[in-house]
Amino acid sequence: MSTLASPKTGARRRPFSGPFNWRRAIALTLLALAVAVSILPFYWVLRTALSTNGSLAANSANLLPADFNLGAFKRVFGLQSASEAIAEGGSGASINFWQYLWNSLLFSGITTACAVFFSSMAAYAFSRLRWKGRDAVFSLFLATMLVPPIFTALPNFLLIKNLGLLNSMLGLVLPYLFMTPFAIFFMRQFFLNMSREVEEAAMLDGAKHWRIFFQIVMPNAAAPIATLALLTFMGQWNEYFWPLLVGTSEESRVLTVGLGVFKSQSPQGAPDWSGLMAATLVSATPVLILFAIFGKRIVNSIGFNGTK
Amino acid sequence: MMNKKAFGAVAVAAAAALALSACSGGSAGGDTAKGEISYWLWDANQLPAYQQCAADFTKANPDITVKITQTGWDDYWSKITNGMASGTAPDVFTDHLSKYPDFLKTKQLVALDDAVTKDKVDLAQYNEGLADLWVGQDGKRYGLPKDWDTIALFYNQKMATDAGITPEQMGSLSWNPQDGGSYEKAIARLTVDKNGKRGDEAGFDKNNVAVYGLGLPGSDAENAGQTQWSYLSATTGWTTTDKNPWGTHFNYDDKKLQETIDWWASLAAKGYMPKLETTVGANAADSFGAGKAAINSNGSWMIGQYTGYKGINVGIAPTPQGPDGKRASMFNGLADSIWAGTKKKDAAIKWVEYLGSAACQDVVASKAVVFPAISTSSEKAADAFKAKNVDVTAFTQHVKDKTTFMLPITDNASKVAGIMKPAMDAVLAGKSPASSLTAANEQVNALFAK
């Protein structure tokens, strides 16, 4: 996200007026290059989605769609029959798009709501309550951020399996449900900076921790909560490995996994690239929309936390 | 957000699920000849044909409907295995020779002998040998053949013409493990470097190749070189196992195989074939479609893929004749099997018999995707391909000339693949000579020593 932060040193100058400045030209070129490099993959996804499969291989170096065609999107939304799809050089495979989309929304929504809520409570305990060994416990907590998720994947899988929760939404969300160390750390940083006076005033009025948390701390933390929620949601939306292990039934398969499966048809057969890219594009859209609406807020709140 | 009550609900749900899981599984069988049965397959290209079959079937048997689910190859087998363990496998599914021994071991398939006798299924209608492949070590039959495939060479006709190679020459190539014969000459001739120099010309730059003579999809140790090298090794008289099916001794230590593999790996070293590491994550067929390779050896199920590339005129040539003066192709056949846990066994048997009948296989033939197992139906498929302007003689010739050999069927298939793949990859990558396969072979044979 470094490209988003603009340096604010020196007086504000309009970039395209005044005498020619080599430094500025170089900076602008680099910036343009960085933007191009980050946008190009998205463009390539779109270009492939709008192409016809049979023409893709021969036109791999062409920037424009090869044989412009909307069939891939029709395939994604199930508007095309298998024989039509095959005639277009796609695969007859269908992707159960709406079901997977719903699963992805459920998976990301539930985990986000719960993780943010429980992490905020934990962060409150770590920042506003005084108890013996608090900082030691917190350090231990932070240390768990250093454990790569792959280490816990197998034990978690066995646990979920033994609970009989494989192929269920509950099994899918359970490991993410209560907290993540990052979320606690993130919220704690914010809570630490909240003024004590309001809280003390509330206590004098007889409010207990429960009430302070819900009526004072949480409302005041709306901005960071929104940020955390968005970050968590995006992370969950893109999660692949755990849903791949646990959610293999149609009822519990999320979009990322669905797309991965869609990729392989017959052994050695080439994937239906345009269908795959169209589905990828459509599945990325909810997150892109969320980011377009809340993106500025994220940047602001991260900046806010970082400068203190 | 989750409140206390909801959390309680979650805990209850978890406990309930736990209790349920404890008493599931177990009982199987039952024999209703009505209701909905589930059928799984992996090849999306065949989906329309089988949807047609299912509709026709229901018309003839109004009490039974068939729900078809297609799942990509990578996911297909794990879903079936998981389904068998958790009691949610399909009633009927497309089965593969390399996978079904594992299912037999765990008793997951229904033996079809009684039904075949009772309903007088004519096993002679299938292409020779196909039906026998599905008889297990216990002598019982576990599948009815649905289709077969052989190997041929897909080549880029324009590249061949540019190189001065006629279709007749492409159709009469010969090969030997010492100098590669006219097959290697054609591959070298079709290889072009960035400066336009051909592989058989002086000054050929093997490190900057624009078009490879032969494409490489990987070492394919999993399926005993089905599409990559078995059509070569078999012409030396080599066989994968001591007997087939149900061999218990592998022959990867045989010099005949090792010479073949050494020759094959040398193509990459000479710059005629891509290096293994450059093919990881890439698709060989797409590279062919992009004009980066002139010849690809591949199976008949890929005809649709190869002829589907726009702007490329694809020729199909038979595999080269080997030292024994003959061509060779692995012969692989799929079948439909019934899961032992089905609750609708009678309906499932009816459906499998229909899938194995000329009625359904003619429908499959008419779509020109694969060759059905029934001889008369596969002739119809050849005609359907012809109607699409695709000459498939290179594939059917193997069956007519009886130059096929069966895909090796053994126990421990996945363990064998686990040992052979890294060993074969190392040879192909030029990291070890083919003689290193001897050590891998010992490990493989040790699996059967118990």
Interface residues (C-beta under 8 A of the other chain):
Chain A: T52 N53 G54 S55 L56 A57 A58 S60 D67 S81 A82 S83 I86 G89 S91 G92 A93 S94 A113 C114 V116 F117 F118 L163 G164 L165 L166 N167 S168 L170 L174 L177 T248 S249 V261 F262 K263 S264 Q265 S266 P267 Q268 G269 A270 P271
Chain B: M1 M2 V10 A13 A14 A17 L18 L20 S21 A22 W42 D43 A44 N45 Q46 L47 P48 Q51 Q70 T71 G72 W73 D74 D75 S78 K79 N82 S86 T88 P217 N223 T227 N283 A284 A285 D286 S287 F288 G289 A290 G291 N298 G299 W301 M302 G304 Q305 G308 Y309 K310 G311 I312
